[in-house]
Amino acid sequence: MTDTNTLRKGYVPSSFGQLHYAESGTGEPVLLLHQTPRSWTEYLGVLPLVGAGHRAIAPDTLGYGASAKPKGRHSVERFADAAGELVEELGLDRFHLVGHHTGGVVAVELAARFQDRVASLLLSATPFVDEEKRRTASGHGRIDHVDPAPDGSHLQELWDKRRGFYRAGEEAALTRYVVDALTVLDRVEEGHEAVRRYEMEARLPHCDRPGAHASLGRAVSAGSLPVTGACRTATDLNAS
């Protein structure tokens, strides 16, 4: 069982309000961005593993977890604005960047902005958003939405929506998902909607730099993270 007792938690100020993060270890920073509607707890078991050799940092995306929840429509660009402020407040001059699903899309935008300060970019289960996906976005069904019911049956409904993604024995992880979703239940779909609006194809060329791939293997120990690719091309992402 992974030891999570070494985790440290904190807040940094931002123009949106306070941003929460958890971290483990010291050394070269690795910034881990979660999917929505999750929080830093998506990386609960990963932080100590990466923290064994690096400074592993998992923030709560703006609007999720314990981070500030400003009014106004969510967007990938606004998520990246907040993440960028966190990078500066933590003094991360150069860092490895990891993103899962929504976090992967935010990582693309962040890498496009920080460019040479990003030592490597690692994307897990990250969708490729192009004009076709944006055009057909309105046809997507709701993923995590449930209507609160007086008898609490919406809790079972929320559990059942994600049950298939977790193996037997992983109920604690599924419970963390339910808690995260309930925390933002009134806006639970907005992260998915933000991804479907994002103009990713225009930003990818700004983050795919020679040498970024080579450093990835040194960023994390093999097997530490569930990954599907690293700074892949638009064609590779579209095939996922």
C-alpha contacts under 8 A as a table, 3 or more apart, distances in Angstrom:
res1	aa1	res2	aa2	distance
2	T	45	G	6.10
2	T	48	P	7.09
2	T	49	L	7.77
3	D	6	T	7.13
3	D	45	G	7.99
3	D	48	P	6.77
4	T	7	L	5.76
4	T	44	L	7.22
4	T	45	G	7.12
4	T	47	L	7.93
4	T	48	P	6.30
6	T	24	S	6.41
6	T	25	G	7.99
6	T	48	P	7.36
7	L	22	A	6.55
7	L	23	E	5.61
7	L	24	S	4.97
7	L	47	L	7.73
7	L	48	P	7.32
8	R	22	A	5.54
8	R	23	E	5.20
8	R	24	S	6.21
9	K	20	H	7.48
9	K	21	Y	5.76
9	K	22	A	4.27
9	K	23	E	6.28
10	G	20	H	5.86
10	G	21	Y	5.61
10	G	22	A	6.46
11	Y	18	Q	6.00
11	Y	19	L	5.31
11	Y	20	H	4.48
11	Y	21	Y	6.24
12	V	18	Q	5.61
12	V	19	L	5.32
12	V	20	H	6.71
12	V	86	L	6.52
12	V	89	E	6.42
12	V	90	L	7.66
13	P	17	G	5.98
13	P	18	Q	4.63
13	P	19	L	6.32
13	P	86	L	7.86
13	P	89	E	7.56
14	S	17	G	5.14
14	S	18	Q	5.80
14	S	19	L	6.81
14	S	82	A	6.93
14	S	85	E	6.18
14	S	86	L	7.28
15	S	82	A	7.87
16	F	68	A	6.43
16	F	69	K	7.86
16	F	70	P	6.40
16	F	82	A	7.28
17	G	67	S	7.74
17	G	68	A	5.19
17	G	69	K	7.96
17	G	70	P	7.85
18	Q	67	S	5.97
18	Q	68	A	5.45
19	L	59	P	7.40
19	L	60	D	6.88
19	L	61	T	7.81
19	L	62	L	6.92
19	L	66	A	7.33
19	L	67	S	4.40
19	L	68	A	5.96
19	L	82	A	7.84
19	L	86	L	7.16
20	H	59	P	5.80
20	H	60	D	5.57
20	H	65	G	7.85
20	H	66	A	5.73
20	H	67	S	4.90
21	Y	40	W	6.93
21	Y	57	I	6.83
21	Y	58	A	5.55
21	Y	59	P	3.81
21	Y	60	D	5.77
22	A	40	W	6.88
22	A	57	I	5.87
22	A	58	A	5.32
22	A	59	P	6.17
23	E	47	L	6.72
23	E	51	G	7.75
23	E	55	R	6.96
23	E	56	A	5.36
23	E	57	I	4.31
23	E	58	A	6.09
24	S	47	L	5.87
24	S	48	P	5.82
24	S	50	V	7.85
24	S	51	G	4.78
24	S	52	A	7.84
24	S	54	H	7.95
24	S	55	R	5.87
24	S	56	A	5.25
24	S	57	I	6.73
25	G	48	P	7.26
25	G	50	V	7.78
25	G	51	G	4.05
25	G	52	A	5.92
25	G	53	G	6.83
25	G	54	H	5.67
25	G	55	R	4.57
25	G	56	A	6.24
26	T	29	P	7.56
26	T	51	G	6.76
26	T	53	G	7.14
26	T	54	H	5.22
26	T	55	R	4.08
26	T	56	A	7.56
27	G	53	G	6.98
27	G	54	H	4.71
27	G	55	R	5.04
28	E	54	H	5.12
28	E	55	R	5.68
28	E	94	R	7.99
28	E	95	F	6.66
28	E	96	H	7.93
29	P	54	H	5.92
29	P	55	R	4.51
29	P	56	A	5.87
29	P	57	I	7.15
29	P	92	L	7.10
29	P	94	R	7.42
29	P	95	F	4.93
29	P	96	H	6.21
30	V	50	V	7.92
30	V	54	H	6.77
30	V	55	R	6.03
30	V	56	A	4.83
30	V	57	I	6.08
30	V	95	F	5.68
30	V	96	H	4.55
30	V	97	L	5.83
30	V	98	V	7.19
30	V	219	A	7.37
31	L	56	A	6.19
31	L	57	I	4.93
31	L	58	A	6.06
31	L	59	P	7.89
31	L	95	F	6.90
31	L	96	H	6.11
31	L	97	L	4.97
31	L	98	V	5.99
32	L	43	Y	7.68
32	L	56	A	7.32
32	L	57	I	6.01
32	L	58	A	4.82
32	L	59	P	7.17
32	L	97	L	6.31
32	L	98	V	4.73
32	L	99	G	5.80
32	L	103	G	7.96
33	L	40	W	7.71
33	L	58	A	6.21
33	L	59	P	6.67
33	L	60	D	7.79
33	L	61	T	7.30
33	L	97	L	7.93
33	L	98	V	6.10
33	L	99	G	4.62
33	L	100	H	6.44
33	L	103	G	4.59
33	L	104	G	7.01
33	L	106	V	7.69
33	L	107	A	7.12
34	H	38	R	6.41
34	H	39	S	6.31
34	H	40	W	6.39
34	H	42	E	6.41
34	H	43	Y	7.54
34	H	58	A	7.68
34	H	59	P	7.99
34	H	60	D	7.55
34	H	61	T	7.31
34	H	99	G	6.19
34	H	100	H	5.52
34	H	101	H	7.35
34	H	102	T	6.86
34	H	103	G	4.72
34	H	104	G	7.84
35	Q	38	R	5.67
35	Q	39	S	7.63
35	Q	99	G	7.69
35	Q	100	H	5.56
35	Q	101	H	5.18
35	Q	102	T	4.40
35	Q	103	G	4.82
35	Q	104	G	7.67
36	T	39	S	7.40
36	T	64	Y	7.72
36	T	102	T	5.97
36	T	103	G	7.54
36	T	188	V	7.92
36	T	191	G	5.62
36	T	192	H	7.12
37	P	64	Y	6.74
37	P	177	Y	7.91
37	P	180	D	6.31
37	P	181	A	5.48
37	P	184	V	7.29
37	P	188	V	6.01
37	P	189	E	7.67
37	P	191	G	6.79
38	R	41	T	7.41
38	R	42	E	6.49
38	R	64	Y	6.95
38	R	65	G	7.05
38	R	177	Y	6.17
38	R	180	D	5.21
38	R	181	A	6.63
39	S	42	E	6.06
39	S	59	P	7.60
39	S	60	D	5.08
39	S	61	T	6.95
39	S	64	Y	6.10
39	S	65	G	4.79
39	S	66	A	7.96
39	S	180	D	6.27
40	W	43	Y	5.81
40	W	44	L	7.01
40	W	58	A	5.29
40	W	59	P	5.60
40	W	60	D	5.17
40	W	65	G	7.23
41	T	44	L	4.66
41	T	176	R	7.05
42	E	45	G	7.93
42	E	173	A	7.89
42	E	176	R	7.80
42	E	177	Y	7.81
43	Y	46	V	4.89
43	Y	47	L	5.87
43	Y	58	A	6.94
44	L	47	L	5.86
44	L	48	P	7.86
45	G	48	P	6.50
45	G	49	L	7.23
46	V	49	L	5.23
46	V	50	V	6.25
46	V	224	S	6.65
46	V	225	L	6.72
47	L	50	V	5.40
47	L	51	G	5.64
47	L	56	A	5.78
47	L	57	I	7.30
47	L	58	A	7.54
48	P	51	G	4.70
48	P	52	A	6.07
48	P	56	A	7.78
49	L	52	A	5.46
49	L	53	G	7.96
49	L	224	S	6.19
50	V	53	G	6.07
50	V	54	H	5.95
50	V	55	R	7.50
50	V	56	A	5.87
50	V	220	V	6.07
50	V	221	S	7.09
50	V	224	S	6.68
51	G	54	H	4.78
51	G	55	R	5.37
51	G	56	A	5.02
53	G	220	V	7.95
60	D	63	G	7.99
60	D	64	Y	5.90
60	D	65	G	5.45
60	D	66	A	6.51
60	D	67	S	5.66
61	T	64	Y	5.46
61	T	65	G	7.30
61	T	67	S	6.68
61	T	79	F	6.50
61	T	82	A	7.75
61	T	83	A	7.22
62	L	67	S	5.60
62	L	68	A	5.92
62	L	69	K	6.40
62	L	79	F	5.75
62	L	82	A	6.27
62	L	83	A	7.71
63	G	67	S	6.07
63	G	68	A	5.65
63	G	69	K	4.04
63	G	70	P	6.57
63	G	184	V	7.96
64	Y	67	S	5.83
64	Y	68	A	7.46
64	Y	69	K	6.86
64	Y	180	D	7.69
64	Y	183	T	7.65
64	Y	184	V	6.75
65	G	180	D	6.42
65	G	183	T	7.06
73	R	190	E	7.79
74	H	78	R	6.59
74	H	79	F	7.36
74	H	190	E	6.38
74	H	191	G	6.75
74	H	194	A	6.12
75	S	78	R	5.18
75	S	79	F	6.28
75	S	191	G	7.45
75	S	194	A	4.71
75	S	195	V	7.35
75	S	197	R	7.87
75	S	198	Y	7.62
76	V	79	F	5.04
76	V	80	A	6.15
76	V	105	V	7.27
76	V	106	V	5.70
76	V	109	E	7.47
76	V	194	A	5.86
76	V	195	V	6.38
76	V	198	Y	6.49
77	E	80	A	5.05
77	E	81	D	6.11
77	E	106	V	7.53
77	E	109	E	7.02
78	R	81	D	4.82
78	R	82	A	6.40
79	F	82	A	5.42
79	F	83	A	6.27
79	F	106	V	6.66
80	A	83	A	4.87
80	A	84	G	5.86
80	A	106	V	5.80
80	A	107	A	7.64
80	A	109	E	6.44
80	A	110	L	5.65
81	D	84	G	5.18
81	D	85	E	6.39
82	A	85	E	5.10
82	A	86	L	6.32
83	A	86	L	5.01
83	A	87	V	6.25
83	A	110	L	7.64
84	G	87	V	5.01
84	G	88	E	6.38
84	G	110	L	6.96
85	E	88	E	5.15
85	E	89	E	6.11
86	L	89	E	5.03
86	L	90	L	6.05
87	V	90	L	5.34
87	V	91	G	6.23
87	V	92	L	5.48
88	E	91	G	5.00
88	E	92	L	6.21
88	E	93	D	7.90
89	E	92	L	7.92
92	L	95	F	6.31
93	D	117	R	6.36
94	R	116	D	7.90
94	R	117	R	4.46
94	R	118	V	5.75
94	R	119	A	6.36
95	F	117	R	6.46
95	F	118	V	5.25
95	F	119	A	5.51
95	F	120	S	7.54
96	H	118	V	5.70
96	H	119	A	5.01
96	H	120	S	4.92
96	H	121	L	6.30
96	H	216	L	7.99
96	H	219	A	6.56
97	L	107	A	6.68
97	L	111	A	7.73
97	L	118	V	6.65
97	L	119	A	7.56
97	L	120	S	6.07
97	L	121	L	4.91
97	L	122	L	6.22
98	V	103	G	7.82
98	V	104	G	6.91
98	V	107	A	6.80
98	V	121	L	5.98
98	V	122	L	4.74
98	V	123	L	5.98
98	V	124	S	7.77
99	G	102	T	7.39
99	G	103	G	4.33
99	G	104	G	3.68
99	G	105	V	7.23
99	G	106	V	7.33
99	G	107	A	5.61
99	G	122	L	6.52
99	G	123	L	5.22
99	G	124	S	6.14
99	G	126	T	7.77
100	H	103	G	4.78
100	H	104	G	4.70
100	H	123	L	6.14
100	H	124	S	4.60
100	H	125	A	5.99
100	H	126	T	6.24
101	H	104	G	4.98
101	H	105	V	6.66
101	H	123	L	7.77
101	H	124	S	6.19
101	H	125	A	5.08
101	H	126	T	4.32
101	H	127	P	6.62
102	T	105	V	5.21
102	T	106	V	6.39
102	T	126	T	6.88
102	T	191	G	7.14
102	T	192	H	7.21
102	T	195	V	6.64
103	G	106	V	4.99
103	G	107	A	5.95
103	G	126	T	7.92
104	G	107	A	4.83
104	G	108	V	6.30
104	G	122	L	7.92
104	G	123	L	5.28
104	G	124	S	6.50
104	G	125	A	7.62
104	G	126	T	5.25
105	V	108	V	5.16
105	V	109	E	6.65
105	V	126	T	6.39
105	V	127	P	7.34
105	V	195	V	6.99
105	V	200	M	7.73
106	V	109	E	5.19
106	V	110	L	6.15
107	A	110	L	4.92
107	A	111	A	5.90
107	A	121	L	7.61
107	A	123	L	7.87
108	V	111	A	5.14
108	V	112	A	6.13
108	V	121	L	7.99
108	V	200	M	7.79
108	V	203	R	7.18
108	V	204	L	6.64
108	V	207	C	6.70
109	E	112	A	5.10
109	E	113	R	6.41
109	E	200	M	7.86
109	E	203	R	6.54
109	E	204	L	7.99
110	L	113	R	5.16
110	L	114	F	6.13
111	A	114	F	5.15
111	A	115	Q	5.25
111	A	118	V	6.23
111	A	121	L	7.35
111	A	206	H	7.55
111	A	207	C	5.20
112	A	115	Q	5.43
112	A	203	R	6.07
112	A	204	L	7.00
112	A	205	P	7.85
112	A	206	H	4.72
112	A	207	C	4.54
113	R	206	H	7.78
113	R	207	C	7.98
114	F	117	R	5.45
114	F	118	V	6.28
115	Q	118	V	5.60
115	Q	206	H	7.01
115	Q	207	C	5.89
115	Q	209	R	7.94
116	D	119	A	7.01
118	V	121	L	7.04
119	A	212	A	6.13
119	A	215	S	6.80
119	A	216	L	7.89
120	S	212	A	4.75
120	S	213	H	6.38
120	S	215	S	6.03
120	S	216	L	5.42
120	S	219	A	7.47
120	S	231	C	7.75
121	L	212	A	6.91
121	L	213	H	7.56
121	L	216	L	7.20
121	L	230	A	5.88
121	L	231	C	5.31
122	L	216	L	7.24
122	L	227	V	7.36
122	L	229	G	6.37
122	L	230	A	4.23
122	L	231	C	5.88
123	L	126	T	5.99
123	L	227	V	6.58
123	L	228	T	6.62
123	L	229	G	5.59
123	L	230	A	5.38
123	L	231	C	6.51
123	L	232	R	7.91
124	S	226	P	6.78
124	S	227	V	4.60
124	S	228	T	4.93
124	S	229	G	6.32
124	S	230	A	7.99
125	A	227	V	7.33
125	A	228	T	6.10
125	A	240	S	7.61
126	T	237	L	7.23
127	P	237	L	6.50
127	P	238	N	7.21
127	P	240	S	7.23
128	F	200	M	7.03
128	F	201	E	7.91
128	F	234	A	6.82
128	F	237	L	5.29
128	F	238	N	5.26
129	V	132	E	7.85
129	V	133	K	5.68
129	V	134	R	6.85
129	V	195	V	7.39
129	V	196	R	6.41
129	V	197	R	7.85
129	V	198	Y	6.58
129	V	199	E	6.66
129	V	200	M	5.58
129	V	201	E	7.01
130	D	133	K	5.37
130	D	134	R	6.28
130	D	199	E	6.48
130	D	200	M	6.44
130	D	201	E	6.01
131	E	134	R	5.08
131	E	135	R	5.98
131	E	199	E	7.64
132	E	135	R	5.06
132	E	136	T	6.27
133	K	136	T	5.29
133	K	137	A	5.89
133	K	196	R	6.63
134	R	137	A	5.07
134	R	196	R	5.47
134	R	197	R	5.58
134	R	198	Y	7.65
135	R	138	S	7.54
136	T	139	G	5.63
136	T	140	H	7.46
137	A	140	H	5.61
137	A	193	E	7.85
137	A	196	R	5.96
137	A	197	R	7.72
142	R	145	H	5.93
142	R	189	E	6.76
143	I	161	K	7.94
143	I	189	E	6.87
144	D	158	L	6.94
144	D	161	K	7.08
144	D	181	A	7.54
144	D	188	V	6.37
144	D	189	E	6.34
145	H	158	L	7.81
145	H	185	L	7.29
145	H	188	V	6.25
145	H	189	E	6.41
146	V	154	H	6.06
146	V	157	E	7.08
146	V	158	L	6.58
146	V	185	L	7.83
147	D	154	H	6.39
148	P	152	G	7.02
148	P	153	S	7.84
148	P	154	H	5.53
149	A	152	G	5.25
149	A	153	S	5.97
149	A	154	H	5.72
150	P	153	S	7.73
152	G	155	L	5.72
152	G	156	Q	7.61
153	S	156	Q	5.30
153	S	157	E	6.39
154	H	157	E	4.77
154	H	158	L	6.02
155	L	158	L	5.15
155	L	159	W	6.21
155	L	178	V	7.81
156	Q	159	W	5.00
156	Q	160	D	6.07
157	E	160	D	5.09
157	E	161	K	6.24
158	L	161	K	5.21
158	L	162	R	7.06
158	L	178	V	6.71
159	W	162	R	5.78
159	W	163	R	5.97
159	W	174	L	7.38
159	W	175	T	7.83
159	W	178	V	6.44
160	D	163	R	4.95
160	D	164	G	7.64
161	K	164	G	7.51
162	R	165	F	5.53
162	R	166	Y	7.26
162	R	174	L	7.43
163	R	166	Y	5.65
163	R	174	L	7.20
164	G	167	R	7.39
166	Y	170	E	5.89
166	Y	171	E	7.35
166	Y	173	A	7.84
166	Y	174	L	6.73
167	R	170	E	5.57
167	R	171	E	7.93
168	A	171	E	7.02
169	G	172	A	7.84
170	E	173	A	5.48
170	E	174	L	6.53
171	E	174	L	4.91
171	E	175	T	6.02
172	A	175	T	5.02
172	A	176	R	6.42
173	A	176	R	5.12
173	A	177	Y	6.56
174	L	177	Y	5.07
174	L	178	V	6.40
175	T	178	V	5.05
175	T	179	V	6.25
176	R	179	V	5.11
176	R	180	D	6.19
177	Y	180	D	5.10
177	Y	181	A	6.14
178	V	181	A	5.15
178	V	182	L	6.08
179	V	182	L	5.20
179	V	183	T	6.24
180	D	183	T	5.20
180	D	184	V	6.98
181	A	184	V	5.54
181	A	185	L	5.66
181	A	188	V	6.31
182	L	185	L	4.74
184	V	187	R	5.47
184	V	188	V	5.40
185	L	188	V	4.80
187	R	190	E	5.60
188	V	191	G	7.12
189	E	192	H	5.55
189	E	193	E	6.38
190	E	193	E	4.91
190	E	194	A	6.03
191	G	194	A	5.07
191	G	195	V	6.43
192	H	195	V	5.26
192	H	196	R	6.53
193	E	196	R	5.17
193	E	197	R	6.55
194	A	197	R	5.31
194	A	198	Y	6.45
195	V	198	Y	5.29
199	E	202	A	6.02
199	E	203	R	7.20
200	M	203	R	5.25
200	M	204	L	6.24
201	E	204	L	5.56
201	E	205	P	7.69
201	E	234	A	6.92
202	A	205	P	6.89
203	R	206	H	5.54
203	R	207	C	7.11
204	L	207	C	5.47
204	L	208	D	6.39
204	L	233	T	7.56
204	L	234	A	7.24
205	P	208	D	5.50
206	H	209	R	7.47
207	C	231	C	7.58
208	D	212	A	7.28
208	D	231	C	6.10
208	D	232	R	7.69
208	D	233	T	7.67
209	R	212	A	5.73
210	P	213	H	7.33
211	G	214	A	5.29
211	G	215	S	6.71
212	A	215	S	5.66
212	A	216	L	6.79
212	A	231	C	7.63
213	H	216	L	5.37
213	H	217	G	7.94
213	H	230	A	6.58
213	H	231	C	6.84
214	A	217	G	6.73
215	S	218	R	5.47
215	S	219	A	6.52
216	L	219	A	5.04
216	L	220	V	7.23
216	L	230	A	7.44
217	G	220	V	6.26
217	G	221	S	7.28
217	G	222	A	7.49
218	R	221	S	7.16
220	V	224	S	6.63
220	V	225	L	7.70
221	S	224	S	5.55
222	A	225	L	7.61
223	G	226	P	7.23
227	V	230	A	7.95
229	G	232	R	6.23
232	R	236	D	5.94
232	R	237	L	6.45
233	T	236	D	5.25
233	T	237	L	6.33
234	A	237	L	5.14
234	A	238	N	6.07
235	T	238	N	5.14
235	T	239	A	6.46
236	D	239	A	5.33
236	D	240	S	6.91
237	L	240	S	5.41
